[in-house]
Amino acid sequence: MPEEIPFGEIPPEVLEKFARLQQRETERVRRFCHVRAPISLEMQGQRVVAVGSRIFWSPKWKTFHDFLVGYLTTVMGSEWGDAELKKPLLERHPILQWYHGVCVLQQQTVKEAGQVYLATATGPVIAFMSLAYDLYTLEHHALFQRRMLTRLKHRDQFQGARYETYVCAAFVRAGFDLVLEDETDTETSHCEFVATHKQTGSTYSVEAKSRHRPGYLGQAGAPRPLQEIKAEISRLLRRALRKQANHDRVVFIDVNVPPIDRAGMESEFLPSVASEVDRLREGGSGEAPYPPAFIFFTNHPYHYVGTDAPDPGHSVLFTGLNIPEFKVGAGDPYRKYPAIKELFNSVLNHTNMPENFEI
């Protein structure tokens, strides 16, 4: 049996080490929320990383970003990736177009192989790395699905699968346990997954929808001029609200519009989305009221900028539909829904990924 040491007899140096570890963990959660810390070590000249039940290694990984590039290329498969790389750039799968942006930045930045350099991330680089980090997050929490990987490889299914991957990872980061629904079940109506907040035990049915645009994110057709792209999310939101939900409902909508002018915060999508939600609150003639829902409208416009353009950032708009606590003058709406508050804060603030393995 292990011997129990009274607290007062613990050596000061041991207490100091525990305090440093606790401080480091607090800082890690503050920066990256509830994603499990990387499991990694250096062994015989290799950087070894454990992700879920799998082990990855390479002698070239100096940073966590290096690992993410290698992780995504390995997960997607070299045979599939090599076939895409043989195509002209504009005909490649979006992931390989983003990978081209990663290679361009590396060529512009890295002057000596094996050394670490700093660079301003471009839109395509952030798009590639964010997908890699979201897939890593899911696999690191035993939520990786081969079917999701298959969908990601198909151009016509990529956009929806990518957004579902993001939403799942966002809930993991916010401290939720997930149970994924059976996507092969086409006979019954159901949401994407069920999420239970670890701290409060609150459970939610989650649905994710992404607005498709011709010519973007693998969608067929000619792209429209950026100034003509409008939010127009009512149809998607109505479809999401019609899904069968066994718990309080959370809906994520990818509005998929060009970047906001941050200097003046000018964007059609903000007032347009607010107006469309207001119309749903009022309901149509003869329509049954829409069910209550927490609604997150997100926009990650990486694909609207060029290879050399900096990361355009992301936007989030959150509201409650037919939830009394979210009516004007109702007071603090989060008092009854602390799990939703943590989710909103995490979606807003936990968009970065680790730079190093020891965090």
C-alpha positions as CSV (number, residue, x, y, z in Angstrom):
1,M,0.0,0.0,0.0
2,P,1.3,3.5,-0.8
3,E,2.3,5.5,2.2
4,E,0.2,8.7,2.9
5,I,2.3,11.8,3.8
6,P,0.6,14.5,5.9
7,F,0.4,17.8,4.0
8,G,2.6,19.6,6.5
9,E,5.4,17.0,6.0
10,I,5.6,17.4,2.2
11,P,9.0,18.9,1.2
12,P,8.7,22.5,0.1
13,E,10.4,21.7,-3.3
14,V,7.7,19.1,-4.0
15,L,4.9,21.6,-3.2
16,E,6.6,24.2,-5.4
17,K,6.8,21.7,-8.3
18,F,3.1,20.8,-7.9
19,A,2.2,24.5,-7.8
20,R,4.2,25.1,-11.1
21,L,2.4,22.2,-12.7
22,Q,-1.0,23.5,-11.6
23,Q,-0.1,27.0,-12.8
24,R,1.0,25.6,-16.2
25,E,-2.2,23.6,-16.6
26,T,-4.4,26.6,-15.6
27,E,-2.6,28.7,-18.3
28,R,-3.0,25.9,-20.9
29,V,-6.8,25.7,-20.2
30,R,-7.0,29.5,-20.4
31,R,-5.4,29.5,-23.9
32,F,-6.7,26.3,-25.4
33,C,-9.7,25.4,-23.1
34,H,-10.5,21.7,-22.6
35,V,-8.5,20.0,-25.4
36,R,-6.3,17.4,-23.8
37,A,-2.6,18.3,-23.7
38,P,-0.4,16.9,-26.4
39,I,1.3,13.6,-25.5
40,S,4.7,13.8,-27.0
41,L,8.4,13.0,-26.5
42,E,11.7,12.9,-28.3
43,M,13.2,9.5,-28.8
44,Q,16.2,8.4,-30.9
45,G,16.1,11.6,-33.0
46,Q,12.3,11.3,-33.6
47,R,9.5,13.5,-32.4
48,V,6.8,11.0,-31.3
49,V,3.2,12.1,-30.8
50,A,0.3,10.0,-29.5
51,V,-3.1,10.9,-30.8
52,G,-5.9,8.8,-29.5
53,S,-4.9,5.2,-30.1
54,R,-2.3,6.0,-32.8
55,I,1.3,7.0,-32.7
56,F,2.9,9.4,-35.3
57,W,6.6,10.3,-35.6
58,S,9.0,12.3,-37.7
59,P,12.6,13.6,-37.2
60,K,11.5,16.9,-38.9
61,W,8.8,18.1,-36.4
62,K,10.3,21.0,-34.5
63,T,7.0,22.7,-33.6
64,F,3.4,21.6,-33.1
65,H,2.6,23.3,-36.4
66,D,5.1,21.0,-38.1
67,F,3.3,18.1,-36.6
68,L,-0.1,19.3,-37.7
69,V,1.0,19.5,-41.4
70,G,2.4,16.0,-41.2
71,Y,-0.7,14.7,-39.3
72,L,-3.2,16.0,-41.8
73,T,-1.3,14.7,-44.9
74,T,-0.9,11.3,-43.2
75,V,-4.6,11.1,-42.1
76,M,-5.9,12.1,-45.6
77,G,-3.6,9.5,-47.2
78,S,-0.6,10.0,-49.5
79,E,-2.2,8.2,-52.5
80,W,-5.2,10.5,-52.4
81,G,-3.0,13.6,-51.9
82,D,-0.5,12.7,-54.6
83,A,-3.4,12.2,-57.1
84,E,-4.7,15.6,-56.3
85,L,-1.3,17.3,-56.6
86,K,-1.0,16.1,-60.2
87,K,-4.0,18.2,-61.1
88,P,-3.8,21.9,-62.0
89,L,-4.0,24.1,-58.9
90,L,-7.5,25.4,-59.4
91,E,-8.8,21.8,-60.1
92,R,-7.4,20.4,-56.9
93,H,-9.5,19.6,-53.8
94,P,-9.7,22.6,-51.4
95,I,-7.4,20.9,-48.9
96,L,-4.6,20.6,-51.5
97,Q,-5.2,24.2,-52.6
98,W,-4.6,25.2,-49.0
99,Y,-1.6,22.9,-48.8
100,H,-0.2,24.9,-51.7
101,G,-0.5,28.0,-49.6
102,V,1.4,26.2,-46.8
103,C,4.2,25.3,-49.2
104,V,4.4,28.9,-50.5
105,L,4.7,30.3,-47.0
106,Q,7.4,27.8,-46.1
107,Q,9.4,28.6,-49.2
108,Q,9.2,32.3,-48.5
109,T,10.1,31.9,-44.8
110,V,12.4,29.0,-44.3
111,K,16.0,29.9,-45.2
112,E,17.8,27.0,-43.5
113,A,16.3,23.5,-43.1
114,G,15.7,22.3,-39.6
115,Q,15.5,25.8,-38.1
116,V,12.4,27.5,-36.7
117,Y,11.1,30.7,-38.3
118,L,8.3,33.1,-37.5
119,A,5.9,34.2,-40.2
120,T,2.4,35.8,-40.5
121,A,-0.1,33.1,-41.3
122,T,-2.0,33.6,-44.5
123,G,-5.7,32.6,-45.1
124,P,-4.9,29.3,-46.8
125,V,-2.4,28.4,-44.1
126,I,-4.9,29.0,-41.3
127,A,-7.6,27.1,-43.2
128,F,-5.2,24.0,-43.6
129,M,-4.0,24.2,-40.0
130,S,-7.4,24.7,-38.5
131,L,-8.7,21.6,-40.2
132,A,-5.7,19.6,-39.1
133,Y,-6.2,20.8,-35.5
134,D,-9.9,20.1,-35.4
135,L,-9.3,16.5,-36.7
136,Y,-6.5,16.1,-34.2
137,T,-8.8,17.3,-31.4
138,L,-11.5,14.8,-32.4
139,E,-9.0,11.9,-32.6
140,H,-7.3,12.9,-29.4
141,H,-10.8,12.6,-27.7
142,A,-11.7,9.3,-29.4
143,L,-14.3,11.0,-31.7
144,F,-12.5,10.3,-35.1
145,Q,-14.8,8.8,-37.7
146,R,-13.6,7.1,-40.9
147,R,-16.9,8.1,-42.5
148,M,-16.2,11.8,-41.8
149,L,-12.8,11.3,-43.5
150,T,-14.4,9.8,-46.6
151,R,-16.8,12.8,-46.8
152,L,-13.9,15.2,-46.4
153,K,-12.2,13.7,-49.5
154,H,-15.3,14.2,-51.7
155,R,-15.4,17.7,-53.2
156,D,-19.2,17.8,-53.2
157,Q,-19.4,16.7,-49.5
158,F,-16.3,18.5,-48.2
159,Q,-17.9,21.7,-47.1
160,G,-20.6,20.1,-44.9
161,A,-18.1,17.6,-43.5
162,R,-15.6,20.3,-42.8
163,Y,-18.1,22.4,-40.9
164,E,-19.4,19.5,-38.8
165,T,-15.7,18.8,-37.9
166,Y,-15.3,22.3,-36.7
167,V,-18.5,22.3,-34.7
168,C,-17.6,19.0,-33.0
169,A,-14.2,20.3,-32.1
170,A,-15.7,23.6,-30.8
171,F,-17.8,21.6,-28.3
172,V,-14.8,19.5,-27.2
173,R,-12.8,22.7,-26.6
174,A,-15.7,24.1,-24.5
175,G,-15.8,21.1,-22.1
176,F,-18.5,18.9,-23.6
177,D,-18.7,15.1,-24.0
178,L,-20.1,14.1,-27.4
179,V,-22.1,11.2,-28.7
180,L,-22.2,11.2,-32.5
181,E,-25.4,10.2,-34.2
182,D,-25.5,7.4,-36.8
183,E,-25.2,9.3,-40.0
184,T,-26.0,6.2,-42.0
185,D,-29.5,6.2,-40.6
186,T,-31.5,8.0,-43.3
187,E,-34.9,6.7,-42.1
188,T,-35.2,9.0,-39.0
189,S,-34.7,12.7,-38.5
190,H,-31.9,13.5,-36.0
191,C,-29.3,16.1,-35.2
192,E,-25.6,15.7,-35.8
193,F,-24.7,14.8,-32.2
194,V,-25.6,15.1,-28.5
195,A,-23.3,17.2,-26.3
196,T,-23.2,17.0,-22.5
197,H,-21.4,19.7,-20.5
198,K,-19.1,18.0,-18.1
199,Q,-19.3,20.6,-15.4
200,T,-23.1,21.2,-15.3
201,G,-24.5,18.0,-16.9
202,S,-26.6,20.0,-19.3
203,T,-27.3,18.1,-22.5
204,Y,-28.0,19.5,-26.0
205,S,-29.0,18.2,-29.4
206,V,-26.7,19.9,-32.0
207,E,-27.3,20.5,-35.7
208,A,-24.8,22.1,-38.1
209,K,-25.5,23.7,-41.5
210,S,-23.2,25.4,-44.0
211,R,-24.3,27.8,-46.7
212,H,-22.9,26.6,-50.1
213,R,-21.6,29.1,-52.7
214,P,-20.9,28.1,-56.3
215,G,-17.2,28.0,-57.1
216,Y,-16.0,27.9,-53.4
217,L,-15.0,25.1,-51.1
218,G,-15.3,22.5,-53.8
219,Q,-18.8,23.5,-54.9
220,A,-19.5,23.3,-58.7
221,G,-20.2,26.4,-60.7
222,A,-18.7,29.8,-61.3
223,P,-18.1,32.0,-58.3
224,R,-20.1,35.2,-58.0
225,P,-18.4,38.6,-57.3
226,L,-17.8,39.0,-53.6
227,Q,-20.0,42.0,-53.3
228,E,-23.0,40.0,-54.6
229,I,-22.7,37.2,-51.9
230,K,-25.4,37.6,-49.3
231,A,-26.0,35.7,-46.1
232,E,-29.5,34.4,-46.9
233,I,-29.7,31.8,-44.1
234,S,-33.4,31.5,-43.5
235,R,-33.8,28.2,-45.5
236,L,-30.9,26.6,-43.7
237,L,-32.1,27.6,-40.3
238,R,-35.6,26.4,-41.0
239,R,-34.2,23.0,-42.0
240,A,-32.1,22.8,-38.9
241,L,-35.1,23.7,-36.7
242,R,-37.2,20.9,-38.2
243,K,-34.7,18.2,-37.2
244,Q,-35.9,15.9,-34.4
245,A,-34.1,17.0,-31.2
246,N,-34.4,15.0,-27.9
247,H,-32.8,17.7,-25.8
248,D,-32.5,21.5,-25.8
249,R,-31.4,22.5,-29.3
250,V,-28.2,24.2,-30.4
251,V,-27.9,25.2,-34.1
252,F,-24.6,26.2,-35.8
253,I,-24.9,28.0,-39.2
254,D,-21.9,28.7,-41.4
255,V,-23.0,31.9,-43.2
256,N,-20.0,31.6,-45.6
257,V,-19.7,35.3,-46.7
258,P,-16.6,37.3,-47.6
259,P,-14.5,38.9,-44.7
260,I,-15.9,41.8,-42.6
261,D,-14.2,45.2,-43.1
262,R,-12.8,45.2,-39.5
263,A,-12.0,48.9,-39.7
264,G,-15.6,49.9,-40.0
265,M,-17.2,46.6,-39.0
266,E,-19.1,46.8,-42.3
267,S,-20.8,43.6,-43.4
268,E,-24.1,42.8,-44.9
269,F,-24.3,39.5,-42.9
270,L,-24.7,41.0,-39.4
271,P,-27.9,43.0,-40.0
272,S,-29.2,40.5,-42.6
273,V,-29.0,37.6,-40.2
274,A,-30.6,39.6,-37.4
275,S,-33.5,40.5,-39.7
276,E,-34.0,36.9,-40.8
277,V,-34.0,35.6,-37.2
278,D,-36.5,38.3,-36.2
279,R,-38.9,37.1,-39.0
280,L,-38.6,33.5,-37.7
281,R,-39.5,34.7,-34.2
282,E,-42.7,36.3,-35.5
283,G,-43.6,33.2,-37.5
284,G,-45.5,32.9,-40.7
285,S,-49.2,32.9,-41.3
286,G,-50.6,29.6,-40.1
287,E,-47.2,28.3,-39.1
288,A,-46.6,26.5,-35.8
289,P,-44.0,28.4,-33.7
290,Y,-40.5,27.3,-34.3
291,P,-38.9,25.3,-31.4
292,P,-36.6,27.1,-29.0
293,A,-33.0,27.1,-30.0
294,F,-29.6,28.5,-29.2
295,I,-28.2,29.7,-32.6
296,F,-24.6,30.4,-33.5
297,F,-23.8,32.1,-36.8
298,T,-20.2,31.7,-37.7
299,N,-18.0,32.9,-40.6
300,H,-14.5,31.7,-41.4
301,P,-13.8,33.4,-44.8
302,Y,-10.3,31.9,-45.4
303,H,-11.3,30.8,-48.9
304,Y,-12.1,34.3,-50.1
305,V,-8.6,35.6,-49.8
306,G,-5.5,34.9,-52.0
307,T,-2.4,32.8,-51.2
308,D,-0.4,35.8,-49.9
309,A,-3.3,37.5,-48.0
310,P,-3.2,37.4,-44.2
311,D,-5.7,35.5,-42.2
312,P,-9.0,37.4,-42.5
313,G,-10.1,36.3,-39.0
314,H,-13.5,34.9,-38.1
315,S,-16.9,36.3,-36.9
316,V,-19.5,34.9,-34.5
317,L,-23.1,36.1,-33.9
318,F,-25.1,34.3,-31.2
319,T,-28.8,34.6,-30.2
320,G,-31.6,32.6,-28.7
321,L,-34.8,31.8,-30.6
322,N,-38.1,31.6,-28.7
323,I,-36.2,31.3,-25.4
324,P,-37.7,33.7,-22.7
325,E,-34.4,34.4,-21.1
326,F,-33.1,35.9,-24.3
327,K,-35.9,38.4,-24.7
328,V,-35.0,42.1,-24.4
329,G,-35.2,43.2,-20.8
330,A,-35.2,39.6,-19.4
331,G,-31.9,40.2,-17.5
332,D,-28.8,38.0,-17.7
333,P,-29.7,35.2,-20.1
334,Y,-26.7,33.1,-19.1
335,R,-27.7,32.6,-15.5
336,K,-29.9,29.7,-16.4
337,Y,-27.5,28.4,-19.2
338,P,-23.9,28.5,-17.9
339,A,-22.9,25.8,-20.4
340,I,-24.1,27.9,-23.3
341,K,-22.1,30.8,-21.9
342,E,-18.9,28.7,-21.8
343,L,-19.6,27.5,-25.3
344,F,-20.0,31.0,-26.6
345,N,-16.8,32.2,-24.9
346,S,-14.9,29.3,-26.2
347,V,-16.1,29.8,-29.8
348,L,-15.1,33.5,-29.5
349,N,-11.7,33.1,-27.8
350,H,-10.2,29.6,-28.4
351,T,-9.3,29.7,-32.0
352,N,-5.5,29.4,-31.6
353,M,-3.6,26.1,-31.6
354,P,-0.4,25.3,-29.7
355,E,2.9,26.4,-31.1
356,N,4.9,23.8,-29.1
357,F,4.5,20.3,-27.7
358,E,5.2,21.3,-24.1
359,I,2.3,23.6,-23.1
